[in-house]
Amino acid sequence: MRNEERHYGKSGGMRPGAPGTPGLPVSPGSPGAGSRGDQQQGGDEDRPFSEIRRTIYDALRLLSVHRWSFFVPFCLVCCGAFVSSLYLPRTYKATTSFGIENDPVMINGPMSAGLESYRYFRKSMSRDLVSVGTMGPIVETLGLAGELYYGEDGSLTSESLQRRDSMARSIAGSVSVTTSSASELTDVVTIAYTGPNSTIGRSLVDETKAAYKERAGEWMLHFLTRRSEYFAREAQEARGEMLSAQREEALLRMENPLVDPGDPSAIAARLTQLRLERRNLELRRREYESELVAHQQLLAATLAIPSGRQTPTSGGLLMSGEAISLASQLRSVEEEMLALRRDRGVTDAHPEMEALRADSERITKMLEAQQATDAERMLLVEERGGDEAALIGPPVRGQVWSPETAQVNTQITAATNKIREVDLSRTANHREIDAIEDAKSKVFDHQEEFLRIESKRSRARKRMEQAEMTVASVAPSIKGLLQDRMIHFIDNGPARGGSIPISPKATTIVLLSLLAGLAAGGVFVILAEVLDHVYRSSWQVARSLGLPLLEAIDEIVTAQDRRRALVQKAVVMPAIILVCLGITGLTGSMAYLSIKQPWTYERLRHIPDAAINLFIDRDAATVDAASDEG
């Protein structure tokens, strides 16, 4: 009981039984507070948030009583958390970016099935950049795969190649390439490295950027070449389809020459025209027939003979049609000879006159022979009791020759020829009308076929022209790529970052360490309160004894106790506080510098090693000097 009261006096710093005296915390409403405390308790219960206020008060009281149980674990756990954060894996990031000015031919080129677009091609370029084939030479250049061995032909050995490709695969997973379009003609390529190595970040992304620029020409040349070859095949295929459609159309037109697919009504107009032509031919035939009848009547009137028979010696010679024709030719030759003498003054010795005279003699002989034949025929008719009218009908009519009868016979022959020609034209017209009538009945069937072939031909022509235009537009770009004149890069400077980790964050480390310290301090305060059996108030004593406490005395403090308390308060406690705060601040600073200023952290971390090495070197120099003197 004395020991418990002694502790109570030390902690309270006042005489027990005097509640409310400054220096002793008394809980409102506790039995030790007396009637005044009961009144305060009754008043506090009516105030809002009384339970929360009481809980906070109790927590602060426990923290005040067990402050060392909170402070020391707090500092130690914070130090442990800071030190542990130094061994957490760091993640570093280095980035670089550059722009590419795109060729409008690559962007605006037409697409078809089986041909990739330039938008998709950008993504394929990014994937090819982080492939083993591209990352392998970069790893070899930076020496990330260690020492590599080459064969006699200058290529890597199989073991070195396998080691290099393995390193390239592992590094390719930490390199990302993204392409964004600032505009339709400009792409921005961003290359980023995210990994645990802070020494290779910037050099790796710079080498990757150089590899991108170097291989971009090959990729784009491959892309444009594929496009050119594709559309060249498209143009050739379309040309074949167009020629096939043209052959089908030509064959269909040859089979149906009367059908016009572009104007089906033309066949009706042609039919109307042919019918009008047939009517005109019939009118002309009637006209020629009337003319022939008139000439025949005129000839009959001219050849009218008296009732007495006419002999070859009376009045004239009865001539056949052949003789009349020869007589007409003879008369024409004589008129021509007369015209030459009258108009041109040609003599009989002129070659033309000689030729005409020879013709006249030849025709005269033929006429004499024909007249002899006609005379024999007339004698034969007279012997048989006939008359000369039998000579007039076709095919041979005997006629008394005269210029008028010759002219009428010529007109009859001309009219007969005209009628024959009209009949031929009518026959052809009838045939053509029948053909058009037949074609008219099938015009709709042929029109559908014509339209199908025409549509096929026009589509093939359009495809061919578009493909040829694309091939022609791609050719200058391919030439520019071969001459390194088409790709333009916009460099944004060397790589940035790589030395300061992006994970973990310094603020995250500090906050988590402080939270861990606070949690540890709270746990130790709760444990100290649970395991504490010291009476700290007269109320606790009275509750433990079950009897009311009438009086209590203060702790009896001696001079030795005062000196001990002074040493503890002036020396021990400040030293403990300074040591704990110093260790906490040092470890926290190292954790902060390891993230925010890793170069400073590395320099500070090597100070002890440098001091030890300096001390070892100094001892070694002293030993060497002593051995030299000995």
C-alpha positions as CSV (number, residue, x, y, z in Angstrom):
1,M,0.0,0.0,0.0
2,R,2.8,2.4,0.7
3,N,4.6,1.5,-2.5
4,E,1.4,2.1,-4.5
5,E,0.8,5.4,-2.8
6,R,4.4,6.4,-3.4
7,H,4.0,5.9,-7.1
8,Y,0.8,7.7,-6.9
9,G,2.5,10.7,-5.3
10,K,5.3,10.7,-7.8
11,S,3.0,10.6,-10.8
12,G,0.4,13.0,-9.4
13,G,2.7,15.4,-7.7
14,M,0.0,16.3,-5.1
15,R,-1.5,15.1,-2.0
16,P,-4.1,12.4,-2.4
17,G,-7.6,13.2,-1.4
18,A,-7.4,16.7,-2.8
19,P,-9.0,16.3,-6.1
20,G,-9.2,19.3,-8.3
21,T,-5.8,20.5,-7.2
22,P,-3.5,21.5,-10.1
23,G,-1.1,18.8,-11.1
24,L,-3.4,15.8,-10.7
25,P,-5.6,14.8,-13.7
26,V,-9.0,13.8,-12.4
27,S,-11.5,12.3,-14.8
28,P,-14.9,14.1,-14.8
29,G,-17.5,12.0,-13.0
30,S,-15.0,9.8,-11.2
31,P,-15.7,9.1,-7.5
32,G,-12.6,10.9,-6.5
33,A,-14.0,14.1,-7.9
34,G,-16.6,14.3,-5.1
35,S,-20.0,15.9,-5.5
36,R,-18.6,18.6,-7.6
37,G,-17.4,16.0,-10.1
38,D,-20.9,14.4,-10.0
39,Q,-22.4,17.7,-10.9
40,Q,-19.9,18.2,-13.7
41,Q,-20.6,14.6,-15.0
42,G,-24.3,15.3,-15.0
43,G,-23.6,18.5,-17.0
44,D,-21.3,16.9,-19.5
45,E,-23.7,14.1,-20.3
46,D,-26.1,16.7,-21.6
47,R,-23.5,18.4,-23.9
48,P,-23.1,17.2,-27.5
49,F,-20.3,14.8,-28.4
50,S,-19.7,14.1,-24.8
51,E,-18.7,10.5,-25.5
52,I,-16.2,11.5,-28.1
53,R,-14.7,14.2,-25.9
54,R,-14.4,11.7,-23.1
55,T,-12.7,9.2,-25.4
56,I,-10.2,11.8,-26.7
57,Y,-9.5,12.9,-23.1
58,D,-8.8,9.3,-22.0
59,A,-6.5,8.8,-25.0
60,L,-4.5,11.9,-24.3
61,R,-4.3,10.9,-20.7
62,L,-2.9,7.5,-21.5
63,L,-0.5,9.1,-24.0
64,S,0.6,11.5,-21.3
65,V,1.1,8.8,-18.7
66,H,2.8,6.3,-21.1
67,R,4.7,8.9,-23.2
68,W,7.9,6.9,-23.2
69,S,6.1,3.8,-24.3
70,F,4.9,5.8,-27.3
71,F,8.0,7.8,-28.1
72,V,10.7,5.1,-28.1
73,P,8.8,2.6,-30.2
74,F,7.7,5.3,-32.6
75,C,11.3,6.4,-33.2
76,L,12.6,2.8,-33.5
77,V,9.8,1.7,-35.9
78,C,10.3,4.8,-38.1
79,C,14.0,4.1,-38.2
80,G,13.3,0.5,-39.2
81,A,10.9,1.6,-41.9
82,F,13.3,4.2,-43.3
83,V,16.1,1.7,-43.4
84,S,13.9,-1.0,-45.0
85,S,12.9,1.5,-47.7
86,L,16.6,1.7,-48.7
87,Y,16.4,-1.9,-49.9
88,L,13.1,-1.5,-51.8
89,P,13.6,-2.0,-55.6
90,R,13.7,1.2,-57.4
91,T,12.1,1.9,-60.8
92,Y,13.7,4.5,-63.1
93,K,12.3,6.1,-66.2
94,A,14.1,7.8,-69.1
95,T,12.2,9.3,-72.1
96,T,12.9,11.0,-75.3
97,S,10.7,12.1,-78.2
98,F,11.0,13.3,-81.7
99,G,8.6,14.3,-84.6
100,I,8.2,12.8,-88.0
101,E,6.8,14.8,-91.0
102,N,4.7,12.4,-93.0
103,D,4.4,12.3,-96.7
104,P,0.8,13.0,-97.9
105,V,1.2,10.1,-100.4
106,M,1.5,7.6,-97.5
107,I,-1.4,9.2,-95.5
108,N,-3.9,9.8,-98.3
109,G,-3.3,6.7,-100.3
110,P,-6.4,4.6,-101.2
111,M,-6.9,1.4,-99.3
112,S,-8.3,-1.9,-100.5
113,A,-8.8,-5.3,-99.0
114,G,-5.5,-6.9,-98.0
115,L,-3.5,-3.6,-97.9
116,E,-2.7,-2.0,-94.5
117,S,-3.3,1.6,-93.9
118,Y,-0.5,4.0,-92.8
119,R,-2.2,4.3,-89.4
120,Y,-1.8,0.6,-88.8
121,F,1.7,0.8,-90.3
122,R,2.7,3.3,-87.6
123,K,1.9,0.7,-84.9
124,S,3.8,-2.0,-86.8
125,M,6.9,0.3,-86.8
126,S,6.6,0.7,-83.0
127,R,6.4,-3.1,-82.6
128,D,9.3,-3.7,-84.9
129,L,11.4,-1.2,-82.9
130,V,11.2,-3.3,-79.7
131,S,11.8,-6.6,-81.5
132,V,14.8,-8.7,-81.0
133,G,16.1,-7.9,-84.4
134,T,16.3,-4.2,-83.6
135,M,17.2,-4.4,-79.9
136,G,20.0,-6.9,-80.4
137,P,22.4,-4.4,-82.1
138,I,21.5,-1.8,-79.4
139,V,22.4,-4.2,-76.6
140,E,25.6,-5.1,-78.5
141,T,26.5,-1.4,-78.9
142,L,25.9,-0.5,-75.3
143,G,27.7,-3.6,-74.0
144,L,24.8,-4.7,-71.9
145,A,25.3,-8.4,-72.6
146,G,28.9,-8.5,-71.4
147,E,31.8,-9.5,-73.4
148,L,30.8,-11.0,-76.8
149,Y,32.9,-13.2,-79.0
150,Y,33.0,-13.1,-82.8
151,G,33.8,-15.8,-85.3
152,E,36.2,-15.6,-88.2
153,D,33.5,-14.2,-90.5
154,G,32.9,-11.3,-88.2
155,S,29.5,-12.6,-86.9
156,L,28.7,-13.4,-83.3
157,T,29.2,-16.9,-82.1
158,S,26.1,-19.0,-81.3
159,E,26.6,-18.6,-77.5
160,S,27.2,-14.9,-77.7
161,L,24.3,-14.4,-80.1
162,Q,22.0,-16.4,-77.7
163,R,23.2,-14.3,-74.7
164,R,22.7,-11.1,-76.7
165,D,19.2,-12.0,-77.8
166,S,18.2,-13.0,-74.3
167,M,19.3,-9.7,-73.0
168,A,17.5,-7.9,-75.9
169,R,14.3,-9.7,-75.0
170,S,14.5,-8.7,-71.3
171,I,15.3,-5.1,-72.2
172,A,12.6,-4.9,-74.9
173,G,10.0,-5.6,-72.2
174,S,11.1,-2.4,-70.4
175,V,11.1,-0.2,-73.5
176,S,7.9,1.3,-74.8
177,V,7.3,3.2,-78.0
178,T,4.1,5.3,-78.5
179,T,3.1,7.3,-81.5
180,S,0.7,10.2,-81.2
181,S,-0.5,12.5,-84.0
182,A,-0.1,16.2,-83.4
183,S,-1.6,16.8,-86.8
184,E,-2.5,14.8,-89.9
185,L,1.0,15.3,-91.3
186,T,3.1,15.1,-88.1
187,D,3.6,12.2,-85.7
188,V,5.3,12.5,-82.3
189,V,7.2,9.3,-81.3
190,T,7.9,8.9,-77.6
191,I,10.4,6.2,-76.5
192,A,10.5,5.4,-72.8
193,Y,12.6,3.1,-70.6
194,T,11.1,1.9,-67.3
195,G,13.2,-0.5,-65.3
196,P,15.4,-1.0,-62.2
197,N,18.7,0.1,-63.8
198,S,19.5,3.8,-63.5
199,T,22.7,3.8,-65.6
200,I,21.3,2.5,-68.9
201,G,18.1,4.5,-69.2
202,R,19.1,7.6,-71.2
203,S,21.7,5.8,-73.3
204,L,19.2,3.1,-74.1
205,V,16.5,5.4,-75.3
206,D,18.9,7.5,-77.3
207,E,20.3,4.5,-79.1
208,T,16.7,3.3,-79.7
209,K,15.8,6.7,-81.2
210,A,18.9,6.5,-83.5
211,A,17.8,3.0,-84.5
212,Y,14.3,4.2,-85.3
213,K,15.6,7.0,-87.5
214,E,18.0,4.6,-89.2
215,R,15.4,1.9,-89.9
216,A,12.4,4.3,-90.6
217,G,13.5,4.6,-94.2
218,E,13.7,0.9,-94.7
219,W,10.2,0.4,-93.1
220,M,8.6,3.2,-95.2
221,L,10.3,1.9,-98.4
222,H,9.0,-1.5,-97.7
223,F,5.5,0.0,-97.0
224,L,5.5,2.0,-100.2
225,T,6.9,-0.8,-102.3
226,R,4.2,-3.1,-101.1
227,R,1.6,-0.5,-101.9
228,S,3.0,0.1,-105.4
229,E,3.1,-3.7,-106.2
230,Y,-0.4,-4.2,-104.8
231,F,-1.9,-1.5,-106.9
232,A,0.1,-2.5,-110.0
233,R,-1.5,-6.0,-109.6
234,E,-4.9,-4.3,-109.2
235,A,-4.4,-2.2,-112.3
236,Q,-3.3,-5.3,-114.3
237,E,-6.3,-7.3,-113.1
238,A,-8.7,-4.4,-113.8
239,R,-7.3,-4.0,-117.3
240,G,-7.9,-7.7,-117.9
241,E,-11.5,-7.4,-116.7
242,M,-12.0,-4.3,-118.9
243,L,-10.7,-6.0,-122.0
244,S,-12.9,-9.1,-121.3
245,A,-15.9,-6.8,-121.0
246,Q,-15.0,-5.0,-124.2
247,R,-14.8,-8.4,-126.0
248,E,-18.2,-9.4,-124.7
249,E,-19.7,-6.1,-125.7
250,A,-18.2,-6.3,-129.2
251,L,-19.4,-9.9,-129.6
252,L,-22.9,-8.9,-128.5
253,R,-22.9,-5.9,-130.8
254,M,-21.9,-8.1,-133.7
255,E,-24.6,-10.5,-132.9
256,N,-27.2,-7.7,-132.5
257,P,-26.1,-4.9,-134.9
258,L,-29.6,-3.3,-134.9
259,V,-29.8,-2.8,-131.1
260,D,-28.4,0.3,-129.5
261,P,-28.0,-0.3,-125.7
262,G,-27.6,3.4,-125.0
263,D,-30.7,4.4,-126.8
264,P,-33.4,1.7,-127.1
265,S,-35.8,4.1,-128.7
266,A,-33.5,4.4,-131.7
267,I,-34.7,1.1,-133.1
268,A,-38.3,2.5,-133.2
269,A,-37.0,5.6,-135.0
270,R,-35.1,3.5,-137.4
271,L,-38.2,1.4,-138.1
272,T,-40.2,4.5,-138.7
273,Q,-37.6,5.7,-141.1
274,L,-37.5,2.4,-143.0
275,R,-41.3,2.4,-143.3
276,L,-41.2,5.9,-144.7
277,E,-38.5,4.9,-147.1
278,R,-40.6,1.9,-148.2
279,R,-43.5,4.2,-148.9
280,N,-41.2,6.5,-150.9
281,L,-39.9,3.6,-152.9
282,E,-43.4,2.5,-153.7
283,L,-44.3,6.0,-154.8
284,R,-41.2,6.2,-157.0
285,R,-42.0,2.7,-158.5
286,R,-45.5,3.9,-159.4
287,E,-44.0,7.0,-160.9
288,Y,-41.5,5.0,-162.9
289,E,-44.2,2.6,-164.0
290,S,-46.3,5.6,-165.2
291,E,-43.3,7.0,-167.0
292,L,-42.7,3.6,-168.6
293,V,-46.2,3.3,-169.7
294,A,-46.1,6.8,-171.2
295,H,-42.9,6.0,-173.1
296,Q,-44.3,2.7,-174.4
297,Q,-47.5,4.5,-175.6
298,L,-45.3,7.2,-177.3
299,L,-43.3,4.4,-178.9
300,A,-46.4,2.7,-180.1
301,A,-47.7,5.9,-181.6
302,T,-44.4,6.5,-183.3
303,L,-44.3,3.0,-184.7
304,A,-48.0,3.1,-185.9
305,I,-48.0,1.5,-189.5
306,P,-50.8,1.9,-192.2
307,S,-53.0,-1.0,-193.1
308,G,-50.7,-2.0,-196.0
309,R,-47.6,-3.9,-195.0
310,Q,-44.3,-2.0,-195.1
311,T,-41.5,-3.7,-196.9
312,P,-37.8,-3.1,-196.4
313,T,-37.7,-1.0,-199.6
314,S,-40.7,1.3,-198.8
315,G,-40.1,4.3,-196.7
316,G,-37.6,2.9,-194.4
317,L,-36.0,-0.1,-192.9
318,L,-37.8,-2.2,-190.3
319,M,-35.1,-2.5,-187.6
320,S,-34.8,-4.6,-184.4
321,G,-33.8,-3.2,-181.0
322,E,-30.2,-4.3,-181.5
323,A,-30.0,-2.5,-184.8
324,I,-31.5,0.7,-183.2
325,S,-29.0,0.6,-180.4
326,L,-26.1,0.3,-182.9
327,A,-27.6,3.1,-185.0
328,S,-27.8,5.3,-181.9
329,Q,-24.1,4.6,-181.1
330,L,-23.2,5.4,-184.7
331,R,-25.1,8.6,-184.5
332,S,-23.3,9.5,-181.2
333,V,-19.9,8.9,-182.8
334,E,-20.7,11.0,-185.8
335,E,-22.0,13.9,-183.5
336,E,-18.8,13.7,-181.5
337,M,-16.7,13.9,-184.7
338,L,-18.8,16.8,-185.9
339,A,-18.3,18.6,-182.6
340,L,-14.5,18.1,-182.8
341,R,-14.4,19.7,-186.2
342,R,-16.7,22.5,-185.3
343,D,-15.5,23.4,-181.8
344,R,-11.8,22.5,-181.9
345,G,-11.0,22.5,-185.6
346,V,-9.6,19.0,-185.5
347,T,-8.6,17.6,-188.9
348,D,-9.1,14.0,-190.0
349,A,-5.4,13.2,-189.4
350,H,-5.8,13.9,-185.6
351,P,-5.5,10.7,-183.4
352,E,-8.9,11.3,-181.8
353,M,-10.5,11.7,-185.2
354,E,-8.8,8.5,-186.3
355,A,-10.1,6.6,-183.3
356,L,-13.6,7.9,-183.7
357,R,-13.5,7.0,-187.4
358,A,-12.4,3.5,-186.5
359,D,-15.3,3.2,-184.1
360,S,-17.6,4.5,-186.7
361,E,-16.4,1.9,-189.2
362,R,-16.7,-0.9,-186.6
363,I,-20.2,0.1,-185.6
364,T,-21.3,0.5,-189.3
365,K,-20.1,-3.1,-190.0
366,M,-22.0,-4.4,-187.0
367,L,-25.1,-2.4,-188.0
368,E,-25.0,-3.8,-191.5
369,A,-24.7,-7.3,-190.2
370,Q,-27.6,-6.7,-187.8
371,Q,-29.8,-5.2,-190.6
372,A,-29.1,-8.3,-192.8
373,T,-30.3,-10.4,-189.9
374,D,-33.4,-8.3,-189.4
375,A,-34.1,-8.5,-193.2
376,E,-33.9,-12.2,-193.1
377,R,-36.3,-12.3,-190.1
378,M,-38.8,-10.0,-191.9
379,L,-38.8,-12.3,-195.0
380,L,-39.4,-15.2,-192.7
381,V,-42.4,-13.4,-191.1
382,E,-43.9,-12.5,-194.5
383,E,-43.5,-16.1,-195.6
384,R,-45.5,-17.3,-192.6
385,G,-48.3,-14.8,-193.2
386,G,-47.5,-12.8,-190.0
387,D,-47.1,-9.2,-189.8
388,E,-44.3,-7.0,-188.5
389,A,-46.1,-6.5,-185.1
390,A,-44.6,-9.8,-184.0
391,L,-41.2,-8.1,-184.1
392,I,-42.3,-5.2,-181.9
393,G,-43.0,-7.3,-178.6
394,P,-40.2,-8.4,-176.3
395,P,-37.6,-9.6,-176.3
396,V,-37.1,-8.2,-179.8
397,R,-39.3,-5.7,-181.4
398,G,-39.0,-4.7,-184.9
399,Q,-38.9,-1.0,-185.2
400,V,-38.5,1.5,-188.0
401,W,-35.4,3.3,-187.1
402,S,-35.5,7.0,-186.6
403,P,-34.0,9.4,-184.0
404,E,-37.3,9.8,-182.2
405,T,-37.8,6.1,-181.8
406,A,-34.2,5.7,-180.7
407,Q,-34.7,8.4,-178.0
408,V,-37.9,6.8,-176.8
409,N,-36.3,3.4,-176.6
410,T,-33.5,4.8,-174.5
411,Q,-36.0,6.4,-172.1
412,I,-37.9,3.1,-171.9
413,T,-34.7,1.3,-171.0
414,A,-33.8,3.9,-168.4
415,A,-37.3,3.7,-166.9
416,T,-37.1,-0.1,-166.8
417,N,-33.7,0.1,-165.1
418,K,-35.1,2.5,-162.5
419,I,-38.0,0.2,-161.8
420,R,-35.5,-2.7,-161.4
421,E,-33.4,-0.7,-159.0
422,V,-36.5,0.4,-157.0
423,D,-37.5,-3.3,-156.7
424,L,-34.1,-4.2,-155.4
425,S,-34.3,-1.4,-152.9
426,R,-37.8,-2.5,-151.9
427,T,-36.6,-6.0,-151.3
428,A,-33.7,-4.8,-149.2
429,N,-36.1,-2.5,-147.3
430,H,-38.5,-5.3,-146.6
431,R,-35.7,-7.5,-145.3
432,E,-34.3,-4.7,-143.0
433,I,-37.8,-4.0,-141.7
434,D,-38.3,-7.7,-140.9
435,A,-34.9,-7.8,-139.1
436,I,-35.7,-4.7,-137.1
437,E,-39.1,-6.0,-136.2
438,D,-37.4,-9.1,-134.8
439,A,-34.7,-7.1,-133.0
440,K,-37.4,-4.9,-131.5
441,S,-39.2,-7.8,-130.0
442,K,-35.8,-8.8,-128.2
443,V,-34.6,-5.3,-127.4
444,F,-35.3,-5.5,-123.7
445,D,-33.5,-8.9,-123.3
446,H,-30.4,-7.5,-125.1
447,Q,-30.6,-4.2,-123.2
448,E,-30.2,-5.9,-119.8
449,E,-27.2,-7.8,-121.1
450,F,-25.7,-4.7,-122.6
451,L,-26.1,-2.8,-119.3
452,R,-24.4,-5.6,-117.4
453,I,-21.4,-5.6,-119.7
454,E,-21.2,-1.8,-119.8
455,S,-21.3,-1.6,-116.0
456,K,-18.6,-4.3,-115.7
457,R,-16.4,-2.4,-118.2
458,S,-16.9,1.0,-116.5
459,R,-16.1,-0.4,-113.0
460,A,-13.0,-2.1,-114.4
461,R,-11.9,1.1,-116.1
462,K,-12.4,3.1,-112.9
463,R,-10.4,0.6,-110.9
464,M,-7.6,0.5,-113.4
465,E,-7.4,4.3,-113.6
466,Q,-7.4,4.7,-109.8
467,A,-4.7,2.0,-109.4
468,E,-2.5,3.5,-112.1
469,M,-2.9,6.9,-110.5
470,T,-1.8,5.5,-107.1
471,V,1.2,3.7,-108.6
472,A,2.1,7.0,-110.4
473,S,1.8,9.0,-107.1
474,V,3.9,6.4,-105.1
475,A,6.8,6.4,-107.5
476,P,8.1,9.8,-106.6
477,S,8.0,8.9,-102.9
478,I,9.9,5.7,-103.4
479,K,12.5,7.7,-105.4
480,G,12.7,10.3,-102.6
481,L,13.3,7.5,-100.0
482,L,16.0,6.0,-102.1
483,Q,17.7,9.4,-102.2
484,D,17.1,10.2,-98.5
485,R,15.0,13.2,-99.3
486,M,11.5,12.3,-98.0
487,I,11.8,11.6,-94.2
488,H,12.2,14.7,-92.0
489,F,12.7,14.3,-88.3
490,I,12.1,17.0,-85.6
491,D,14.5,16.2,-82.7
492,N,13.5,17.4,-79.2
493,G,16.9,16.9,-77.6
494,P,18.6,14.1,-75.7
495,A,16.8,11.8,-73.3
496,R,15.6,13.0,-70.0
497,G,15.3,11.3,-66.6
498,G,16.8,8.0,-65.6
499,S,18.6,9.1,-62.4
500,I,15.7,9.8,-60.1
501,P,13.4,6.8,-59.5
502,I,9.7,7.2,-60.2
503,S,8.8,4.4,-57.7
504,P,8.6,4.4,-54.8
505,K,7.8,8.0,-54.0
506,A,9.6,9.9,-51.2
507,T,6.3,11.2,-49.8
508,T,4.9,7.7,-49.8
509,I,7.9,6.3,-47.9
510,V,7.8,9.1,-45.3
511,L,4.0,8.8,-44.7
512,L,4.1,5.0,-44.5
513,S,7.1,5.1,-42.0
514,L,5.3,7.7,-39.8
515,L,2.1,5.7,-39.9
516,A,4.0,2.6,-38.9
517,G,5.7,4.5,-36.0
518,L,2.4,5.9,-34.8
519,A,0.8,2.4,-35.0
520,A,3.7,0.9,-33.0
521,G,3.5,3.7,-30.4
522,G,-0.2,3.2,-30.0
523,V,0.2,-0.6,-29.6
524,F,2.9,-0.1,-26.9
525,V,0.8,2.5,-25.1
526,I,-2.1,0.0,-25.0
527,L,0.1,-2.8,-23.8
528,A,1.6,-0.5,-21.1
529,E,-1.8,0.4,-19.9
530,V,-3.0,-3.2,-19.9
531,L,0.1,-4.4,-18.0
532,D,0.2,-1.4,-15.6
533,H,-1.0,-2.3,-12.0
534,V,0.0,1.0,-10.3
535,Y,-2.6,3.2,-8.6
536,R,-2.6,6.6,-10.0
537,S,-5.6,8.2,-8.1
538,S,-7.4,8.0,-4.8
539,W,-10.4,6.8,-6.7
540,Q,-8.6,3.8,-8.0
541,V,-7.4,3.0,-4.4
542,A,-10.9,3.3,-3.0
543,R,-12.4,1.2,-5.8
544,S,-9.8,-1.5,-5.2
545,L,-10.3,-1.6,-1.4
546,G,-14.0,-1.2,-1.5
547,L,-13.8,1.4,1.2
548,P,-13.9,5.2,1.1
549,L,-10.5,7.0,1.3
550,L,-10.5,9.5,4.1
551,E,-7.0,11.0,3.7
552,A,-3.7,10.5,1.7
553,I,-0.2,11.9,2.2
554,D,2.2,13.0,-0.5
555,E,5.3,11.1,-1.4
556,I,8.3,11.6,0.9
557,V,11.1,12.8,-1.4
558,T,14.6,12.8,-0.1
559,A,17.6,14.7,-1.4
560,Q,18.9,11.7,-3.2
561,D,15.7,11.3,-4.9
562,R,15.8,14.9,-6.0
563,R,19.3,14.5,-7.4
564,R,18.3,11.3,-9.2
565,A,15.3,13.0,-10.7
566,L,17.4,16.0,-11.8
567,V,19.9,13.8,-13.5
568,Q,17.1,11.9,-15.3
569,K,15.3,15.1,-16.4
570,A,18.4,17.1,-17.3
571,V,20.7,14.4,-18.8
572,V,19.2,11.0,-19.4
573,M,15.9,12.0,-20.9
574,P,17.3,14.7,-23.3
575,A,20.0,12.3,-24.4
576,I,17.5,9.6,-25.1
577,I,15.3,12.1,-27.0
578,L,18.3,13.4,-29.0
579,V,19.5,10.0,-29.9
580,C,16.1,8.7,-31.0
581,L,15.3,11.9,-32.9
582,G,18.8,11.9,-34.4
583,I,18.6,8.3,-35.6
584,T,15.1,8.9,-36.9
585,G,16.1,12.1,-38.8
586,L,19.3,10.4,-40.2
587,T,17.5,7.4,-41.5
588,G,14.7,9.5,-42.8
589,S,17.1,11.8,-44.6
590,M,18.9,8.9,-46.1
591,A,15.7,7.4,-47.3
592,Y,14.6,10.8,-48.8
593,L,18.0,11.4,-50.5
594,S,18.0,7.9,-51.9
595,I,14.9,8.8,-53.9
596,K,15.2,12.5,-54.6
597,Q,19.0,12.9,-54.8
598,P,20.5,9.4,-55.3
599,W,23.9,10.9,-56.2
600,T,24.1,12.6,-52.9
601,Y,23.0,9.4,-51.1
602,E,25.7,7.4,-52.9
603,R,28.4,9.9,-51.9
604,L,27.3,9.9,-48.2
605,R,27.0,6.1,-48.2
606,H,30.6,5.8,-49.3
607,I,32.0,8.1,-46.7
608,P,32.5,5.4,-44.1
609,D,34.1,3.1,-46.7
610,A,36.4,5.9,-47.7
611,A,37.3,6.6,-44.1
612,I,38.1,3.0,-43.4
613,N,40.1,2.7,-46.6
614,L,42.0,5.8,-45.6
615,F,42.7,4.5,-42.1
616,I,43.9,1.1,-43.6
617,D,46.1,2.9,-46.1
618,R,47.6,5.0,-43.3
619,D,48.3,2.0,-41.1
620,A,49.9,0.2,-44.1
621,A,52.1,3.3,-44.8
622,T,53.1,3.3,-41.1
623,V,54.0,-0.3,-41.2
624,D,56.0,0.1,-44.4
625,A,57.9,3.1,-42.9
626,A,58.7,1.1,-39.8
627,S,60.0,-1.8,-41.8
628,D,62.1,0.6,-43.9
629,E,63.7,2.1,-40.8
630,G,64.3,-1.4,-39.3
